[in-house]
Amino acid sequence: MLVLTRKKGEVIKIGDDMEITIVATKGEQVKIGISAPKNVEIYRKEVYEEIIAENKQASVDVAAVMNLFKGKH
């Protein structure tokens, strides 16, 4: 992991087309702005993990339904 120290208004570049800007700091919190191409999905980690878990559950549910129909033919 790369660890950087930045001040309000400073920017971190990722590749040619992504930037993370430090917008504000207040106590333990840091507010950031992210500029990235529209095709790049950006999520908070806890939201991303929830999406992955829901997708796994949905695929299990679909497989269960498909198994029900296999015996009907």
All heavy atoms as a GROMACS GRO file, in nm:
protein
  568
    1MET      N    1   0.085  -0.117   0.000
    1MET     CA    2   0.000   0.000   0.000
    1MET      C    3   0.090   0.124   0.000
    1MET      O    4   0.185   0.132   0.077
    1MET     CB    5  -0.089   0.000   0.124
    1MET     CG    6  -0.169   0.126   0.136
    1MET     SD    7  -0.261   0.154   0.288
    1MET     CE    8  -0.325  -0.002   0.330
    2LEU      N    9   0.056   0.216  -0.084
    2LEU     CA   10   0.125   0.345  -0.088
    2LEU      C   11   0.053   0.439   0.009
    2LEU      O   12  -0.068   0.453   0.003
    2LEU     CB   13   0.121   0.402  -0.230
    2LEU     CG   14   0.175   0.544  -0.248
    2LEU    CD1   15   0.324   0.549  -0.217
    2LEU    CD2   16   0.147   0.592  -0.388
    3VAL      N   17   0.126   0.500   0.100
    3VAL     CA   18   0.069   0.595   0.195
    3VAL      C   19   0.126   0.732   0.164
    3VAL      O   20   0.248   0.750   0.156
    3VAL     CB   21   0.102   0.555   0.341
    3VAL    CG1   22   0.045   0.656   0.438
    3VAL    CG2   23   0.049   0.415   0.371
    4LEU      N   24   0.036   0.829   0.143
    4LEU     CA   25   0.076   0.965   0.110
    4LEU      C   26   0.019   1.065   0.209
    4LEU      O   27  -0.089   1.042   0.264
    4LEU     CB   28   0.026   1.003  -0.030
    4LEU     CG   29   0.072   0.917  -0.146
    4LEU    CD1   30  -0.005   0.952  -0.272
    4LEU    CD2   31   0.221   0.934  -0.168
    5THR      N   32   0.088   1.173   0.229
    5THR     CA   33   0.037   1.284   0.309
    5THR      C   34  -0.001   1.395   0.212
    5THR      O   35   0.079   1.434   0.127
    5THR     CB   36   0.144   1.333   0.408
    5THR    OG1   37   0.182   1.225   0.492
    5THR    CG2   38   0.091   1.448   0.491
    6ARG      N   39  -0.122   1.444   0.222
    6ARG     CA   40  -0.171   1.550   0.135
    6ARG      C   41  -0.242   1.654   0.220
    6ARG      O   42  -0.297   1.624   0.325
    6ARG     CB   43  -0.272   1.498   0.032
    6ARG     CG   44  -0.218   1.390  -0.062
    6ARG     CD   45  -0.145   1.442  -0.184
    6ARG     NE   46  -0.012   1.490  -0.149
    6ARG     CZ   47   0.060   1.573  -0.221
    6ARG    NH1   48   0.015   1.622  -0.333
    6ARG    NH2   49   0.180   1.609  -0.184
    7LYS      N   50  -0.246   1.776   0.172
    7LYS     CA   51  -0.318   1.885   0.237
    7LYS      C   52  -0.441   1.919   0.155
    7LYS      O   53  -0.453   1.882   0.038
    7LYS     CB   54  -0.228   2.008   0.248
    7LYS     CG   55  -0.108   1.988   0.337
    7LYS     CD   56  -0.021   2.111   0.338
    7LYS     CE   57   0.103   2.085   0.423
    7LYS     NZ   58   0.198   2.196   0.413
    8LYS      N   59  -0.532   1.993   0.216
    8LYS     CA   60  -0.653   2.038   0.147
    8LYS      C   61  -0.616   2.102   0.013
    8LYS      O   62  -0.524   2.183   0.004
    8LYS     CB   63  -0.729   2.138   0.234
    8LYS     CG   64  -0.856   2.187   0.171
    8LYS     CD   65  -0.928   2.284   0.262
    8LYS     CE   66  -1.046   2.344   0.190
    8LYS     NZ   67  -1.111   2.449   0.268
    9GLY      N   68  -0.686   2.060  -0.092
    9GLY     CA   69  -0.664   2.114  -0.226
    9GLY      C   70  -0.560   2.038  -0.306
    9GLY      O   71  -0.551   2.056  -0.427
   10GLU      N   72  -0.481   1.953  -0.242
   10GLU     CA   73  -0.380   1.877  -0.314
   10GLU      C   74  -0.443   1.755  -0.380
   10GLU      O   75  -0.549   1.707  -0.339
   10GLU     CB   76  -0.266   1.838  -0.221
   10GLU     CG   77  -0.187   1.959  -0.175
   10GLU     CD   78  -0.069   1.924  -0.088
   10GLU    OE1   79  -0.073   1.825  -0.014
   10GLU    OE2   80   0.031   1.998  -0.097
   11VAL      N   81  -0.377   1.706  -0.484
   11VAL     CA   82  -0.434   1.602  -0.570
   11VAL      C   83  -0.340   1.483  -0.578
   11VAL      O   84  -0.218   1.499  -0.578
   11VAL     CB   85  -0.459   1.659  -0.712
   11VAL    CG1   86  -0.511   1.551  -0.806
   11VAL    CG2   87  -0.556   1.776  -0.706
   12ILE      N   88  -0.399   1.365  -0.590
   12ILE     CA   89  -0.326   1.242  -0.616
   12ILE      C   90  -0.371   1.193  -0.753
   12ILE      O   91  -0.492   1.183  -0.779
   12ILE     CB   92  -0.356   1.135  -0.509
   12ILE    CG1   93  -0.312   1.186  -0.373
   12ILE    CG2   94  -0.290   1.002  -0.545
   12ILE    CD1   95  -0.367   1.104  -0.257
   13LYS      N   96  -0.277   1.164  -0.842
   13LYS     CA   97  -0.309   1.112  -0.975
   13LYS      C   98  -0.297   0.961  -0.975
   13LYS      O   99  -0.204   0.905  -0.919
   13LYS     CB  100  -0.210   1.166  -1.080
   13LYS     CG  101  -0.223   1.312  -1.113
   13LYS     CD  102  -0.339   1.341  -1.204
   13LYS     CE  103  -0.317   1.285  -1.342
   13LYS     NZ  104  -0.431   1.301  -1.430
   14ILE      N  105  -0.394   0.895  -1.039
   14ILE     CA  106  -0.389   0.750  -1.060
   14ILE      C  107  -0.400   0.728  -1.210
   14ILE      O  108  -0.505   0.755  -1.270
   14ILE     CB  109  -0.502   0.678  -0.985
   14ILE    CG1  110  -0.492   0.706  -0.836
   14ILE    CG2  111  -0.498   0.528  -1.013
   14ILE    CD1  112  -0.606   0.651  -0.753
   15GLY      N  113  -0.292   0.683  -1.270
   15GLY     CA  114  -0.292   0.669  -1.415
   15GLY      C  115  -0.306   0.804  -1.482
   15GLY      O  116  -0.280   0.909  -1.423
   16ASP      N  117  -0.351   0.800  -1.608
   16ASP     CA  118  -0.366   0.924  -1.685
   16ASP      C  119  -0.499   0.993  -1.664
   16ASP      O  120  -0.512   1.112  -1.691
   16ASP     CB  121  -0.350   0.895  -1.836
   16ASP     CG  122  -0.209   0.853  -1.872
   16ASP    OD1  123  -0.115   0.895  -1.802
   16ASP    OD2  124  -0.194   0.777  -1.968
   17ASP      N  125  -0.599   0.918  -1.616
   17ASP     CA  126  -0.735   0.973  -1.619
   17ASP      C  127  -0.811   0.968  -1.487
   17ASP      O  128  -0.933   0.981  -1.485
   17ASP     CB  129  -0.816   0.905  -1.729
   17ASP     CG  130  -0.813   0.754  -1.718
   17ASP    OD1  131  -0.751   0.702  -1.625
   17ASP    OD2  132  -0.874   0.688  -1.804
   18MET      N  133  -0.740   0.951  -1.376
   18MET     CA  134  -0.808   0.952  -1.246
   18MET      C  135  -0.733   1.043  -1.149
   18MET      O  136  -0.610   1.046  -1.148
   18MET     CB  137  -0.816   0.812  -1.188
   18MET     CG  138  -0.914   0.724  -1.261
   18MET     SD  139  -0.940   0.569  -1.178
   18MET     CE  140  -0.827   0.466  -1.268
   19GLU      N  141  -0.811   1.117  -1.071
   19GLU     CA  142  -0.754   1.206  -0.970
   19GLU      C  143  -0.834   1.196  -0.842
   19GLU      O  144  -0.957   1.185  -0.845
   19GLU     CB  145  -0.758   1.353  -1.016
   19GLU     CG  146  -0.668   1.385  -1.131
   19GLU     CD  147  -0.668   1.533  -1.164
   19GLU    OE1  148  -0.753   1.609  -1.112
   19GLU    OE2  149  -0.581   1.575  -1.242
   20ILE      N  150  -0.764   1.202  -0.730
   20ILE     CA  151  -0.828   1.211  -0.599
   20ILE      C  152  -0.784   1.345  -0.540
   20ILE      O  153  -0.664   1.372  -0.527
   20ILE     CB  154  -0.785   1.096  -0.507
   20ILE    CG1  155  -0.830   0.963  -0.567
   20ILE    CG2  156  -0.841   1.115  -0.366
   20ILE    CD1  157  -0.782   0.841  -0.494
   21THR      N  158  -0.882   1.429  -0.507
   21THR     CA  159  -0.854   1.562  -0.453
   21THR      C  160  -0.897   1.566  -0.306
   21THR      O  161  -1.007   1.521  -0.272
   21THR     CB  162  -0.932   1.670  -0.531
   21THR    OG1  163  -0.895   1.661  -0.669
   21THR    CG2  164  -0.900   1.809  -0.480
   22ILE      N  165  -0.811   1.618  -0.220
   22ILE     CA  166  -0.846   1.638  -0.081
   22ILE      C  167  -0.930   1.765  -0.076
   22ILE      O  168  -0.881   1.875  -0.100
   22ILE     CB  169  -0.721   1.650   0.009
   22ILE    CG1  170  -0.627   1.532  -0.013
   22ILE    CG2  171  -0.762   1.665   0.155
   22ILE    CD1  172  -0.688   1.395   0.005
   23VAL      N  173  -1.058   1.749  -0.044
   23VAL     CA  174  -1.151   1.861  -0.045
   23VAL      C  175  -1.153   1.932   0.090
   23VAL      O  176  -1.153   2.054   0.098
   23VAL     CB  177  -1.293   1.814  -0.084
   23VAL    CG1  178  -1.393   1.927  -0.077
   23VAL    CG2  179  -1.292   1.751  -0.222
   24ALA      N  180  -1.155   1.854   0.199
   24ALA     CA  181  -1.160   1.912   0.333
   24ALA      C  182  -1.114   1.808   0.435
   24ALA      O  183  -1.120   1.688   0.411
   24ALA     CB  184  -1.303   1.957   0.365
   25THR      N  185  -1.068   1.859   0.548
   25THR     CA  186  -1.037   1.774   0.662
   25THR      C  187  -1.102   1.833   0.785
   25THR      O  188  -1.110   1.956   0.800
   25THR     CB  189  -0.884   1.763   0.684
   25THR    OG1  190  -0.831   1.892   0.708
   25THR    CG2  191  -0.814   1.700   0.565
   26LYS      N  192  -1.153   1.743   0.870
   26LYS     CA  193  -1.217   1.790   0.994
   26LYS      C  194  -1.197   1.681   1.098
   26LYS      O  195  -1.259   1.575   1.089
   26LYS     CB  196  -1.366   1.816   0.971
   26LYS     CG  197  -1.437   1.873   1.090
   26LYS     CD  198  -1.582   1.904   1.057
   26LYS     CE  199  -1.653   1.962   1.178
   26LYS     NZ  200  -1.794   1.990   1.148
   27GLY      N  201  -1.108   1.705   1.191
   27GLY     CA  202  -1.079   1.604   1.292
   27GLY      C  203  -1.026   1.478   1.228
   27GLY      O  204  -0.928   1.481   1.154
   28GLU      N  205  -1.093   1.365   1.253
   28GLU     CA  206  -1.051   1.235   1.201
   28GLU      C  207  -1.102   1.209   1.059
   28GLU      O  208  -1.068   1.107   1.000
   28GLU     CB  209  -1.103   1.124   1.293
   28GLU     CG  210  -1.044   1.128   1.433
   28GLU     CD  211  -0.917   1.048   1.445
   28GLU    OE1  212  -0.905   0.946   1.377
   28GLU    OE2  213  -0.829   1.090   1.522
   29GLN      N  214  -1.185   1.299   1.006
   29GLN     CA  215  -1.245   1.276   0.875
   29GLN      C  216  -1.173   1.353   0.766
   29GLN      O  217  -1.125   1.464   0.787
   29GLN     CB  218  -1.393   1.315   0.874
   29GLN     CG  219  -1.479   1.226   0.960
   29GLN     CD  220  -1.626   1.261   0.944
   29GLN    OE1  221  -1.661   1.375   0.921
   29GLN    NE2  222  -1.710   1.161   0.958
   30VAL      N  223  -1.170   1.291   0.649
   30VAL     CA  224  -1.114   1.355   0.530
   30VAL      C  225  -1.219   1.345   0.421
   30VAL      O  226  -1.274   1.238   0.396
   30VAL     CB  227  -0.984   1.282   0.483
   30VAL    CG1  228  -0.933   1.343   0.354
   30VAL    CG2  229  -0.879   1.285   0.592
   31LYS      N  230  -1.251   1.457   0.359
   31LYS     CA  231  -1.346   1.457   0.248
   31LYS      C  232  -1.266   1.460   0.119
   31LYS      O  233  -1.179   1.546   0.103
   31LYS     CB  234  -1.439   1.578   0.256
   31LYS     CG  235  -1.552   1.574   0.154
   31LYS     CD  236  -1.643   1.695   0.167
   31LYS     CE  237  -1.732   1.679   0.288
   31LYS     NZ  238  -1.837   1.784   0.295
   32ILE      N  239  -1.293   1.363   0.031
   32ILE     CA  240  -1.220   1.355  -0.094
   32ILE      C  241  -1.315   1.368  -0.213
   32ILE      O  242  -1.432   1.335  -0.203
   32ILE     CB  243  -1.139   1.224  -0.105
   32ILE    CG1  244  -1.230   1.102  -0.101
   32ILE    CG2  245  -1.034   1.216   0.004
   32ILE    CD1  246  -1.161   0.970  -0.130
   33GLY      N  247  -1.260   1.413  -0.322
   33GLY     CA  248  -1.332   1.416  -0.449
   33GLY      C  249  -1.257   1.325  -0.545
   33GLY      O  250  -1.134   1.323  -0.547
   34ILE      N  251  -1.333   1.249  -0.623
   34ILE     CA  252  -1.271   1.155  -0.717
   34ILE      C  253  -1.316   1.189  -0.858
   34ILE      O  254  -1.436   1.196  -0.885
   34ILE     CB  255  -1.310   1.010  -0.683
   34ILE    CG1  256  -1.268   0.977  -0.540
   34ILE    CG2  257  -1.247   0.912  -0.783
   34ILE    CD1  258  -1.323   0.846  -0.488
   35SER      N  259  -1.220   1.211  -0.947
   35SER     CA  260  -1.249   1.232  -1.089
   35SER      C  261  -1.200   1.108  -1.163
   35SER      O  262  -1.082   1.073  -1.153
   35SER     CB  263  -1.175   1.354  -1.142
   35SER     OG  264  -1.221   1.470  -1.077
   36ALA      N  265  -1.291   1.044  -1.234
   36ALA     CA  266  -1.256   0.923  -1.308
   36ALA      C  267  -1.349   0.914  -1.430
   36ALA      O  268  -1.454   0.977  -1.433
   36ALA     CB  269  -1.274   0.800  -1.219
   37PRO      N  270  -1.309   0.835  -1.530
   37PRO     CA  271  -1.397   0.815  -1.646
   37PRO      C  272  -1.531   0.757  -1.601
   37PRO      O  273  -1.539   0.686  -1.499
   37PRO     CB  274  -1.320   0.715  -1.732
   37PRO     CG  275  -1.179   0.724  -1.687
   37PRO     CD  276  -1.183   0.762  -1.543
   38LYS      N  277  -1.635   0.785  -1.677
   38LYS     CA  278  -1.769   0.739  -1.641
   38LYS      C  279  -1.780   0.586  -1.636
   38LYS      O  280  -1.865   0.534  -1.564
   38LYS     CB  281  -1.872   0.795  -1.738
   38LYS     CG  282  -1.892   0.944  -1.721
   38LYS     CD  283  -2.001   0.997  -1.809
   38LYS     CE  284  -2.015   1.146  -1.786
   38LYS     NZ  285  -2.136   1.201  -1.842
   39ASN      N  286  -1.694   0.516  -1.708
   39ASN     CA  287  -1.702   0.370  -1.708
   39ASN      C  288  -1.635   0.307  -1.586
   39ASN      O  289  -1.642   0.186  -1.567
   39ASN     CB  290  -1.641   0.313  -1.836
   39ASN     CG  291  -1.491   0.338  -1.845
   39ASN    OD1  292  -1.443   0.443  -1.806
   39ASN    ND2  293  -1.418   0.242  -1.897
   40VAL      N  294  -1.572   0.387  -1.500
   40VAL     CA  295  -1.509   0.337  -1.378
   40VAL      C  296  -1.608   0.350  -1.264
   40VAL      O  297  -1.653   0.460  -1.231
   40VAL     CB  298  -1.379   0.415  -1.346
   40VAL    CG1  299  -1.321   0.371  -1.212
   40VAL    CG2  300  -1.278   0.400  -1.457
   41GLU      N  301  -1.645   0.237  -1.205
   41GLU     CA  302  -1.739   0.238  -1.092
   41GLU      C  303  -1.661   0.264  -0.964
   41GLU      O  304  -1.555   0.206  -0.941
   41GLU     CB  305  -1.812   0.105  -1.084
   41GLU     CG  306  -1.900   0.080  -1.205
   41GLU     CD  307  -1.969  -0.055  -1.202
   41GLU    OE1  308  -1.925  -0.144  -1.126
   41GLU    OE2  309  -2.066  -0.071  -1.275
   42ILE      N  310  -1.715   0.353  -0.881
   42ILE     CA  311  -1.649   0.390  -0.756
   42ILE      C  312  -1.748   0.367  -0.642
   42ILE      O  313  -1.860   0.418  -0.646
   42ILE     CB  314  -1.602   0.537  -0.759
   42ILE    CG1  315  -1.507   0.559  -0.876
   42ILE    CG2  316  -1.539   0.576  -0.627
   42ILE    CD1  317  -1.474   0.704  -0.903
   43TYR      N  318  -1.708   0.287  -0.544
   43TYR     CA  319  -1.792   0.256  -0.429
   43TYR      C  320  -1.712   0.268  -0.300
   43TYR      O  321  -1.591   0.244  -0.300
   43TYR     CB  322  -1.843   0.110  -0.436
   43TYR     CG  323  -1.924   0.078  -0.557
   43TYR    CD1  324  -1.867   0.010  -0.664
   43TYR    CD2  325  -2.058   0.114  -0.565
   43TYR    CE1  326  -1.942  -0.022  -0.776
   43TYR    CE2  327  -2.133   0.082  -0.676
   43TYR     CZ  328  -2.075   0.014  -0.782
   43TYR     OH  329  -2.148  -0.017  -0.893
   44ARG      N  330  -1.780   0.298  -0.191
   44ARG     CA  331  -1.719   0.279  -0.060
   44ARG      C  332  -1.704   0.129  -0.041
   44ARG      O  333  -1.785   0.051  -0.090
   44ARG     CB  334  -1.808   0.335   0.051
   44ARG     CG  335  -1.827   0.485   0.043
   44ARG     CD  336  -1.902   0.538   0.165
   44ARG     NE  337  -1.999   0.446   0.219
   44ARG     CZ  338  -2.130   0.463   0.219
   44ARG    NH1  339  -2.182   0.571   0.165
   44ARG    NH2  340  -2.210   0.374   0.273
   45LYS      N  341  -1.600   0.086   0.029
   45LYS     CA  342  -1.569  -0.056   0.041
   45LYS      C  343  -1.687  -0.134   0.100
   45LYS      O  344  -1.721  -0.242   0.051
   45LYS     CB  345  -1.444  -0.078   0.125
   45LYS     CG  346  -1.405  -0.224   0.134
   45LYS     CD  347  -1.276  -0.245   0.209
   45LYS     CE  348  -1.242  -0.392   0.213
   45LYS     NZ  349  -1.116  -0.416   0.282
   46GLU      N  350  -1.750  -0.081   0.204
   46GLU     CA  351  -1.860  -0.155   0.268
   46GLU      C  352  -1.979  -0.172   0.173
   46GLU      O  353  -2.047  -0.273   0.174
   46GLU     CB  354  -1.903  -0.090   0.400
   46GLU     CG  355  -1.959   0.051   0.389
   46GLU     CD  356  -1.855   0.162   0.390
   46GLU    OE1  357  -1.734   0.136   0.373
   46GLU    OE2  358  -1.898   0.278   0.408
   47VAL      N  359  -2.003  -0.074   0.086
   47VAL     CA  360  -2.110  -0.086  -0.012
   47VAL      C  361  -2.073  -0.189  -0.118
   47VAL      O  362  -2.154  -0.273  -0.158
   47VAL     CB  363  -2.139   0.052  -0.077
   47VAL    CG1  364  -2.234   0.039  -0.195
   47VAL    CG2  365  -2.193   0.150   0.026
   48TYR      N  366  -1.948  -0.186  -0.163
   48TYR     CA  367  -1.902  -0.282  -0.263
   48TYR      C  368  -1.913  -0.425  -0.211
   48TYR      O  369  -1.960  -0.514  -0.282
   48TYR     CB  370  -1.757  -0.250  -0.301
   48TYR     CG  371  -1.700  -0.343  -0.405
   48TYR    CD1  372  -1.734  -0.329  -0.539
   48TYR    CD2  373  -1.614  -0.446  -0.369
   48TYR    CE1  374  -1.683  -0.415  -0.634
   48TYR    CE2  375  -1.563  -0.533  -0.464
   48TYR     CZ  376  -1.598  -0.516  -0.597
   48TYR     OH  377  -1.548  -0.602  -0.691
   49GLU      N  378  -1.872  -0.447  -0.086
   49GLU     CA  379  -1.882  -0.581  -0.028
   49GLU      C  380  -2.027  -0.628  -0.018
   49GLU      O  381  -2.057  -0.745  -0.038
   49GLU     CB  382  -1.813  -0.584   0.108
   49GLU     CG  383  -1.662  -0.573   0.095
   49GLU     CD  384  -1.590  -0.555   0.228
   49GLU    OE1  385  -1.655  -0.524   0.331
   49GLU    OE2  386  -1.466  -0.572   0.228
   50GLU      N  387  -2.118  -0.536   0.011
   50GLU     CA  388  -2.260  -0.569   0.017
   50GLU      C  389  -2.313  -0.607  -0.122
   50GLU      O  390  -2.390  -0.702  -0.137
   50GLU     CB  391  -2.339  -0.451   0.073
   50GLU     CG  392  -2.483  -0.482   0.104
   50GLU     CD  393  -2.551  -0.366   0.173
   50GLU    OE1  394  -2.492  -0.309   0.267
   50GLU    OE2  395  -2.665  -0.333   0.133
   51ILE      N  396  -2.271  -0.535  -0.224
   51ILE     CA  397  -2.311  -0.567  -0.361
   51ILE      C  398  -2.263  -0.706  -0.400
   51ILE      O  399  -2.338  -0.786  -0.457
   51ILE     CB  400  -2.257  -0.461  -0.460
   51ILE    CG1  401  -2.327  -0.328  -0.440
   51ILE    CG2  402  -2.271  -0.508  -0.605
   51ILE    CD1  403  -2.261  -0.211  -0.511
   52ILE      N  404  -2.137  -0.737  -0.367
   52ILE     CA  405  -2.081  -0.869  -0.399
   52ILE      C  406  -2.161  -0.978  -0.328
   52ILE      O  407  -2.196  -1.080  -0.389
   52ILE     CB  408  -1.932  -0.876  -0.358
   52ILE    CG1  409  -1.849  -0.777  -0.441
   52ILE    CG2  410  -1.877  -1.018  -0.372
   52ILE    CD1  411  -1.853  -0.800  -0.589
   53ALA      N  412  -2.192  -0.958  -0.200
   53ALA     CA  413  -2.268  -1.057  -0.124
   53ALA      C  414  -2.407  -1.077  -0.183
   53ALA      O  415  -2.456  -1.191  -0.196
   53ALA     CB  416  -2.278  -1.015   0.022
   54GLU      N  417  -2.473  -0.967  -0.221
   54GLU     CA  418  -2.606  -0.978  -0.281
   54GLU      C  419  -2.601  -1.048  -0.416
   54GLU      O  420  -2.690  -1.127  -0.449
   54GLU     CB  421  -2.669  -0.839  -0.295
   54GLU     CG  422  -2.712  -0.781  -0.161
   54GLU     CD  423  -2.769  -0.641  -0.173
   54GLU    OE1  424  -2.786  -0.591  -0.286
   54GLU    OE2  425  -2.796  -0.581  -0.068
   55ASN      N  426  -2.498  -1.021  -0.496
   55ASN     CA  427  -2.483  -1.088  -0.625
   55ASN      C  428  -2.461  -1.238  -0.607
   55ASN      O  429  -2.516  -1.318  -0.682
   55ASN     CB  430  -2.370  -1.026  -0.706
   55ASN     CG  431  -2.405  -0.891  -0.762
   55ASN    OD1  432  -2.522  -0.852  -0.767
   55ASN    ND2  433  -2.305  -0.817  -0.805
   56LYS      N  434  -2.382  -1.275  -0.508
   56LYS     CA  435  -2.360  -1.418  -0.481
   56LYS      C  436  -2.490  -1.485  -0.441
   56LYS      O  437  -2.522  -1.594  -0.487
   56LYS     CB  438  -2.255  -1.436  -0.371
   56LYS     CG  439  -2.114  -1.414  -0.417
   56LYS     CD  440  -2.014  -1.438  -0.305
   56LYS     CE  441  -1.873  -1.408  -0.351
   56LYS     NZ  442  -1.775  -1.424  -0.242
   57GLN      N  443  -2.567  -1.417  -0.354
   57GLN     CA  444  -2.695  -1.474  -0.311
   57GLN      C  445  -2.792  -1.486  -0.428
   57GLN      O  446  -2.861  -1.585  -0.442
   57GLN     CB  447  -2.757  -1.390  -0.199
   57GLN     CG  448  -2.886  -1.448  -0.145
   57GLN     CD  449  -2.868  -1.588  -0.087
   57GLN    OE1  450  -2.777  -1.612  -0.008
   57GLN    NE2  451  -2.954  -1.680  -0.126
   58ALA      N  452  -2.793  -1.386  -0.515
   58ALA     CA  453  -2.883  -1.390  -0.631
   58ALA      C  454  -2.846  -1.505  -0.723
   58ALA      O  455  -2.934  -1.573  -0.777
   58ALA     CB  456  -2.877  -1.258  -0.706
   59SER      N  457  -2.716  -1.531  -0.740
   59SER     CA  458  -2.676  -1.641  -0.828
   59SER      C  459  -2.714  -1.775  -0.767
   59SER      O  460  -2.752  -1.867  -0.838
   59SER     CB  461  -2.527  -1.636  -0.859
   59SER     OG  462  -2.450  -1.661  -0.745
   60VAL      N  463  -2.708  -1.786  -0.635
   60VAL     CA  464  -2.752  -1.909  -0.567
   60VAL      C  465  -2.903  -1.926  -0.585
   60VAL      O  466  -2.951  -2.035  -0.615
   60VAL     CB  467  -2.715  -1.904  -0.416
   60VAL    CG1  468  -2.785  -2.015  -0.340
   60VAL    CG2  469  -2.565  -1.913  -0.400
   61ASP      N  470  -2.978  -1.816  -0.571
   61ASP     CA  471  -3.123  -1.822  -0.589
   61ASP      C  472  -3.160  -1.862  -0.731
   61ASP      O  473  -3.251  -1.943  -0.752
   61ASP     CB  474  -3.187  -1.686  -0.554
   61ASP     CG  475  -3.174  -1.651  -0.406
   61ASP    OD1  476  -3.143  -1.741  -0.325
   61ASP    OD2  477  -3.194  -1.533  -0.372
   62VAL      N  478  -3.092  -1.808  -0.830
   62VAL     CA  479  -3.119  -1.842  -0.970
   62VAL      C  480  -3.087  -1.990  -0.995
   62VAL      O  481  -3.164  -2.061  -1.060
   62VAL     CB  482  -3.039  -1.752  -1.067
   62VAL    CG1  483  -3.043  -1.804  -1.208
   62VAL    CG2  484  -3.092  -1.609  -1.061
   63ALA      N  485  -2.976  -2.036  -0.940
   63ALA     CA  486  -2.939  -2.178  -0.957
   63ALA      C  487  -3.044  -2.269  -0.895
   63ALA      O  488  -3.081  -2.372  -0.953
   63ALA     CB  489  -2.803  -2.204  -0.895
   64ALA      N  490  -3.098  -2.231  -0.780
   64ALA     CA  491  -3.201  -2.311  -0.715
   64ALA      C  492  -3.327  -2.317  -0.801
   64ALA      O  493  -3.389  -2.423  -0.817
   64ALA     CB  494  -3.233  -2.254  -0.577
   65VAL      N  495  -3.366  -2.205  -0.859
   65VAL     CA  496  -3.485  -2.201  -0.945
   65VAL      C  497  -3.461  -2.285  -1.070
   65VAL      O  498  -3.549  -2.361  -1.113
   65VAL     CB  499  -3.522  -2.055  -0.981
   65VAL    CG1  500  -3.628  -2.051  -1.090
   65VAL    CG2  501  -3.569  -1.980  -0.858
   66MET      N  502  -3.343  -2.274  -1.128
   66MET     CA  503  -3.311  -2.352  -1.248
   66MET      C  504  -3.317  -2.502  -1.217
   66MET      O  505  -3.365  -2.580  -1.299
   66MET     CB  506  -3.173  -2.313  -1.302
   66MET     CG  507  -3.165  -2.170  -1.352
   66MET     SD  508  -3.279  -2.135  -1.486
   66MET     CE  509  -3.202  -2.226  -1.618
   67ASN      N  510  -3.271  -2.542  -1.100
   67ASN     CA  511  -3.276  -2.682  -1.061
   67ASN      C  512  -3.420  -2.731  -1.048
   67ASN      O  513  -3.451  -2.846  -1.080
   67ASN     CB  514  -3.199  -2.705  -0.930
   67ASN     CG  515  -3.051  -2.706  -0.952
   67ASN    OD1  516  -3.002  -2.734  -1.061
   67ASN    ND2  517  -2.977  -2.671  -0.849
   68LEU      N  518  -3.509  -2.645  -1.005
   68LEU     CA  519  -3.650  -2.681  -0.995
   68LEU      C  520  -3.709  -2.712  -1.133
   68LEU      O  521  -3.787  -2.805  -1.149
   68LEU     CB  522  -3.731  -2.568  -0.930
   68LEU     CG  523  -3.711  -2.547  -0.781
   68LEU    CD1  524  -3.787  -2.423  -0.738
   68LEU    CD2  525  -3.757  -2.668  -0.702
   69PHE      N  526  -3.669  -2.632  -1.233
   69PHE     CA  527  -3.722  -2.650  -1.367
   69PHE      C  528  -3.658  -2.766  -1.442
   69PHE      O  529  -3.717  -2.821  -1.535
   69PHE     CB  530  -3.708  -2.522  -1.449
   69PHE     CG  531  -3.806  -2.416  -1.409
   69PHE    CD1  532  -3.766  -2.305  -1.336
   69PHE    CD2  533  -3.941  -2.428  -1.441
   69PHE    CE1  534  -3.857  -2.207  -1.297
   69PHE    CE2  535  -4.033  -2.332  -1.403
   69PHE     CZ  536  -3.991  -2.221  -1.331
   70LYS      N  537  -3.538  -2.807  -1.405
   70LYS     CA  538  -3.472  -2.918  -1.472
   70LYS      C  539  -3.553  -3.047  -1.463
   70LYS      O  540  -3.561  -3.124  -1.556
   70LYS     CB  541  -3.332  -2.942  -1.414
   70LYS     CG  542  -3.229  -2.846  -1.463
   70LYS     CD  543  -3.092  -2.880  -1.405
   70LYS     CE  544  -2.990  -2.780  -1.452
   70LYS     NZ  545  -2.859  -2.805  -1.391
   71GLY      N  546  -3.614  -3.071  -1.350
   71GLY     CA  547  -3.690  -3.193  -1.329
   71GLY      C  548  -3.828  -3.191  -1.396
   71GLY      O  549  -3.894  -3.293  -1.406
   72LYS      N  550  -3.871  -3.077  -1.447
   72LYS     CA  551  -4.007  -3.064  -1.504
   72LYS      C  552  -4.012  -3.097  -1.652
   72LYS      O  553  -4.118  -3.104  -1.709
   72LYS     CB  554  -4.058  -2.920  -1.484
   72LYS     CG  555  -4.058  -2.879  -1.339
   72LYS     CD  556  -4.195  -2.874  -1.284
   72LYS     CE  557  -4.187  -2.839  -1.137
   72LYS     NZ  558  -4.308  -2.822  -1.074
   73HIS      N  559  -3.898  -3.117  -1.718
   73HIS     CA  560  -3.899  -3.142  -1.863
   73HIS      C  561  -3.918  -3.286  -1.893
   73HIS      O  562  -3.874  -3.381  -1.870
   73HIS     CB  563  -3.771  -3.089  -1.929
   73HIS     CG  564  -3.770  -2.940  -1.934
   73HIS    ND1  565  -3.691  -2.865  -1.851
   73HIS    CD2  566  -3.838  -2.852  -2.008
   73HIS    CE1  567  -3.710  -2.736  -1.876
   73HIS    NE2  568  -3.800  -2.727  -1.972
   0.00000   0.00000   0.00000
